[in-house]
Amino acid sequence: MAAGGTLPMEDISKVVVFNAPIEKVWKAVSTAEGITSWFMPNDMKAEMGYEFTFEAGQFGKSPCKVTELDAPHLLGFDWGKDWHLTFKLKDLGDNKTEFNLIHSGWDENMSTEHGQPHTVVRGHMDMGWDNIVANKLRDIVEA
């Protein structure tokens, strides 16, 4: 058991290989315009420490902060009060890029800012990331 009586839950991890060069995938996951095209509106900049927001529809504005950056291979940012998203990219050559999304910060004793238990939200997000990464992001970078 972690400090404070919390019970961490497994990270969500999605790994896909895109038929696209790393530079194109990086642009899609490290710019406001790119992320808006496959996820949600935002004002992100790939700058260490940069604070930005996701426009999360019915959930309002969600604060974020860039905490990891190694272009074009790594981008990580805190999202809301609990979560962290990490995008890892690996150039496989032949215009192929491995993309790994890691969504961490899950805890079975915690709830989101909107009172939804992590135990419920994690399942929805896990399925959502399947569609978002394997279909929406793929459509953008392979176009």
C-alpha positions in Angstrom: 0.0 0.0 0.0 1.3 3.4 -0.9 1.7 6.3 1.5 -1.6 7.8 2.8 -3.5 4.5 2.4 -3.9 4.9 -1.3 -4.1 1.8 -3.6 -2.4 2.5 -7.0 -4.0 0.9 -10.0 -2.2 -0.2 -13.1 -1.3 2.4 -15.7 -3.2 2.4 -19.0 -0.7 1.7 -21.8 -1.4 1.6 -25.5 1.4 0.7 -28.0 0.8 1.0 -31.8 3.0 1.1 -34.8 2.1 3.8 -37.4 3.0 3.8 -41.0 4.4 7.4 -40.7 7.7 9.0 -40.0 8.5 10.0 -36.4 8.5 13.7 -37.3 4.8 13.5 -38.5 3.8 11.6 -35.4 5.6 14.0 -33.1 3.8 17.0 -34.7 0.5 15.2 -34.1 1.2 14.6 -30.4 3.2 17.7 -29.4 1.3 20.6 -30.9 -2.0 22.2 -29.9 -3.3 21.8 -33.5 -2.1 18.2 -33.7 -3.7 17.1 -30.4 -6.9 18.9 -31.2 -7.2 16.9 -34.4 -7.4 13.5 -32.6 -8.1 14.2 -28.9 -9.5 17.5 -27.7 -9.0 21.3 -28.1 -6.1 22.6 -26.1 -3.4 25.4 -26.0 -0.4 23.1 -25.5 3.2 24.0 -26.4 6.0 21.4 -26.2 8.0 23.5 -23.7 9.2 22.2 -20.4 7.0 23.6 -17.6 4.4 25.1 -20.0 1.0 25.2 -18.4 -2.0 24.7 -20.7 -5.6 23.5 -20.7 -7.7 20.8 -22.4 -11.2 21.9 -23.3 -12.9 18.9 -21.9 -16.5 19.6 -23.1 -19.0 19.0 -20.3 -16.1 18.7 -17.8 -14.9 22.2 -18.6 -11.2 23.3 -18.7 -8.7 20.7 -17.5 -5.3 22.1 -16.3 -2.1 20.5 -17.6 1.6 21.1 -17.3 4.5 19.8 -19.4 6.9 17.8 -17.1 8.9 15.6 -19.6 10.3 16.6 -22.9 12.8 15.0 -25.3 11.8 15.8 -28.8 10.9 13.9 -30.9 10.9 10.9 -28.5 9.2 11.8 -25.3 6.5 14.2 -24.1 4.9 14.0 -20.7 2.5 16.2 -18.8 0.4 16.3 -15.7 -3.3 16.4 -16.4 -5.8 17.6 -13.8 -5.2 16.9 -10.2 -4.2 13.2 -10.5 -3.2 12.0 -13.9 0.0 12.0 -16.0 0.1 11.3 -19.7 3.3 10.2 -21.4 3.8 9.8 -25.1 6.9 7.8 -26.2 7.9 7.6 -29.8 10.5 5.3 -31.4 11.7 5.6 -35.0 11.5 2.0 -36.5 12.9 3.1 -39.9 11.1 2.7 -43.2 8.7 5.5 -42.2 7.3 3.5 -39.3 7.0 4.9 -35.7 6.1 3.0 -32.6 3.9 5.1 -30.3 3.3 4.3 -26.6 0.7 6.2 -24.6 0.9 5.8 -20.9 -1.9 7.2 -18.7 -0.9 7.0 -15.0 -2.1 8.3 -11.7 -4.9 5.9 -11.0 -5.9 5.1 -7.5 -8.8 3.0 -6.3 -9.5 5.2 -3.3 -9.6 8.5 -5.3 -12.1 10.3 -7.5 -11.8 12.8 -10.3 -12.4 16.6 -9.9 -16.0 15.8 -10.9 -16.5 13.1 -8.2 -16.2 10.1 -10.5 -14.3 7.2 -8.9 -11.0 6.3 -10.6 -12.2 2.7 -10.5 -15.0 3.6 -12.9 -13.3 6.2 -15.0 -10.2 4.1 -15.6 -12.2 1.4 -17.5 -13.9 4.1 -19.7 -10.6 5.8 -20.4 -8.9 2.4 -21.2 -11.5 1.6 -23.9 -11.5 5.2 -25.1 -7.7 5.3 -25.6 -8.0 2.1 -27.7 -10.2 3.9 -30.2 -8.4 7.3 -29.9 -4.9 5.9 -30.5 -5.6 3.0 -32.8 -8.2 4.9 -35.0 -8.3 8.6 -34.6 -4.5 9.3 -34.2 -3.7 6.6 -36.8 -6.0 8.3 -39.3 -4.3 11.6 -38.8 -0.7 10.4 -39.0 -1.2 7.9 -41.8 -3.2 10.4 -44.0 
